Amino acid sequence: MTNGHKKLKYQKIGDILIVKDELNETEIKELVKRTKCKTILKYETHITRDLRVPTTKTLYGTETETINKEHGCLFSIDASKIMWSMGNLEERKRIATKSNKEEIVVDMFAGIGYFTIPLAKYSAPKKIYALELNPNSYRHLCKNILLNKVENIVVPLNIDNRDFDETIKADRILMGYVVKTSEFLEKAFQILANNGTIHYHDTVPEKIMNTRPVEQLKSIGHKYGFELEEYEIIRIKKYSPGVSHIVVDAKFKKIDIG
Ligand SMILES: C[S@@+](CC[C@H](N)C(=O)[O-])C[C@H]1O[C@@H](n2cnc3c(N)ncnc32)[C@H](O)[C@@H]1O
């Protein structure tokens, strides 16, 4: 949309608009009329430490909770408290059909169920343990499990994933986290089943994106008696200049290191 000077950019989450720039009264009126949104939020900063909390200013409306639809799934979200990453859209779709009814899955960084919900809906594994530390994200995760009718599959846990019960073994582990994901690899190998797969996300300088994550997976895996059997590296998006957000699909088998 133009106001004679600039094009207004926004992201739509359910019936809430997210903008990056300040808007004047005319621009707000135009956007509300055109998009029929109930609220407009301006994101001021993005990620606050581990908990991914945006700082927002409300430009229009009062309600910040909405339901976002994507790939046939419903996601209840409070847009003033939780981010919705459009850059991960294809990855949410890709992961949805990766599992099967024989598997136990652990989503170590479940958020509001970004991966858990599509995976439960389209792969229907035996069980998904969805681990989420942030109480607000956890509340929406629980809501989303009910909204999508996957309560027989998903077990939500409001815990630090490092406290997850190590006697439960996972055929598939989702590590949808960035910047310091490697700090959580030890825990992932402690709960990985024989012939298990880890979907390991990382933000890596492009020059070493084909080497560093795989080396980390190999070396920590080896410490826990696993050998990397096969892997694929997929680039998800640009993270910052020269740095990419990637995911490694890494399949391991147990070896005898004694
Ligand atoms: C960046 S979001 C990503 C969500 C989703 N996996 C994705 O990739 O789109 C990461 C989530 O992990 C949660 N988190 C961070 N550290 C955690 C921990 N130690 N245990 C459990 N959850 C954690 C955060 O609260 C946040 O909701």
The ligand as a Tripos MOL2 file, in Angstrom:
@<TRIPOS>MOLECULE
LIG
   27    29     1     0     0
SMALL
NO_CHARGES

@<TRIPOS>ATOM
      1 C1         13.5160  -20.1290   18.8220 C.3       1 LIG1
      2 S1         12.1010  -20.9360   19.4850 S.3       1 LIG1
      3 C2         11.9490  -22.1090   18.2070 C.3       1 LIG1
      4 C3         10.7280  -22.9050   18.1650 C.3       1 LIG1
      5 C4         10.7210  -23.9540   17.0520 C.3       1 LIG1
      6 N1         11.4800  -25.1130   17.4600 N.3       1 LIG1
      7 C5         11.2330  -23.4110   15.7370 C.2       1 LIG1
      8 O1         12.3890  -23.6990   15.3640 O.co2     1 LIG1
      9 O2         10.5010  -22.6780   15.0390 O.co2     1 LIG1
     10 C6         12.9480  -21.7820   20.7530 C.3       1 LIG1
     11 C7         12.0760  -22.2110   21.9010 C.3       1 LIG1
     12 O3         12.8760  -22.9870   22.7770 O.3       1 LIG1
     13 C8         12.5500  -22.6530   24.1180 C.3       1 LIG1
     14 N2         13.7070  -23.0230   24.9490 N.ar      1 LIG1
     15 C9         14.9010  -22.3800   25.0590 C.ar      1 LIG1
     16 N3         15.7210  -23.0450   25.8890 N.ar      1 LIG1
     17 C10        15.0330  -24.1530   26.2980 C.ar      1 LIG1
     18 C11        15.3570  -25.2390   27.1560 C.ar      1 LIG1
     19 N4         16.5550  -25.3210   27.7470 N.pl3     1 LIG1
     20 N5         14.4250  -26.1960   27.3660 N.ar      1 LIG1
     21 C12        13.2120  -26.1240   26.7610 C.ar      1 LIG1
     22 N6         12.8410  -25.1070   25.9380 N.ar      1 LIG1
     23 C13        13.7470  -24.1330   25.7050 C.ar      1 LIG1
     24 C14        12.2390  -21.1680   24.0700 C.3       1 LIG1
     25 O4         11.4250  -20.7820   25.1410 O.3       1 LIG1
     26 C15        11.5350  -21.0390   22.7070 C.3       1 LIG1
     27 O5         10.1490  -21.1810   22.8290 O.3       1 LIG1
@<TRIPOS>BOND
     1     1     2 1
     2     2     3 1
     3     2    10 1
     4     3     4 1
     5     4     5 1
     6     5     6 1
     7     5     7 1
     8     7     8 2
     9     7     9 1
    10    10    11 1
    11    11    12 1
    12    11    26 1
    13    12    13 1
    14    13    14 1
    15    13    24 1
    16    14    15 ar
    17    14    23 ar
    18    15    16 ar
    19    16    17 ar
    20    17    18 ar
    21    17    23 ar
    22    18    19 1
    23    18    20 ar
    24    20    21 ar
    25    21    22 ar
    26    22    23 ar
    27    24    25 1
    28    24    26 1
    29    26    27 1
@<TRIPOS>SUBSTRUCTURE
     1 LIG1         1 GROUP 0 **** ****
